[in-house]
Amino acid sequence: MEKLREYTAAGIVHVWLLDPRNKRLYFYQDGLREVQGYPVPELAMEASAGDLFD
């Protein structure tokens, strides 16, 4: 969690945590929350757990 806070403090907007063993995707923004996908508007795309782990 400390490292995730460091990333956001450094100005990184998209901080994700991938759990390959359990095939779960988490997004960090003032806390860690599990998500099924996350939009990245700057790249006009959305990353989904299914895409990342298949």
C-alpha positions in Angstrom: 0.0 0.0 0.0 2.9 2.3 0.7 4.3 1.9 -2.8 0.8 2.6 -4.3 0.6 5.8 -2.3 4.0 6.8 -3.5 2.9 6.3 -7.1 -0.1 8.5 -6.8 1.9 11.1 -4.8 4.3 11.2 -7.8 1.4 12.1 -10.1 0.7 8.7 -11.6 -3.0 8.7 -12.5 -3.6 5.0 -13.3 -2.3 2.7 -10.5 -3.4 -0.9 -10.9 -2.6 -4.0 -9.0 -2.9 -7.3 -10.8 -3.3 -10.6 -8.9 -2.4 -13.2 -11.5 -2.9 -16.2 -9.2 -6.5 -15.2 -8.5 -7.0 -13.4 -11.8 -8.2 -10.2 -10.1 -7.6 -6.6 -11.1 -7.5 -3.8 -8.5 -7.5 0.0 -9.0 -5.9 2.3 -6.4 -7.2 5.7 -5.8 -7.5 6.7 -2.1 -7.7 3.0 -1.4 -7.6 -0.3 -3.2 -10.8 -1.6 -4.8 -11.4 -4.6 -7.0 -12.7 -3.8 -10.5 -13.6 -5.9 -13.6 -12.2 -3.3 -15.9 -10.9 0.2 -16.0 -11.2 2.8 -18.7 -8.1 4.7 -19.9 -9.6 7.7 -21.7 -6.1 9.1 -22.7 -5.6 5.9 -24.8 -9.3 5.5 -25.8 -9.3 2.0 -24.4 -10.5 -0.1 -21.5 -8.5 -2.8 -19.8 -10.5 -5.7 -18.4 -9.5 -8.5 -16.1 -10.5 -11.0 -18.8 -8.3 -9.3 -21.4 -5.3 -9.2 -19.0 -5.5 -12.8 -17.8 -6.6 -14.7 -20.9 
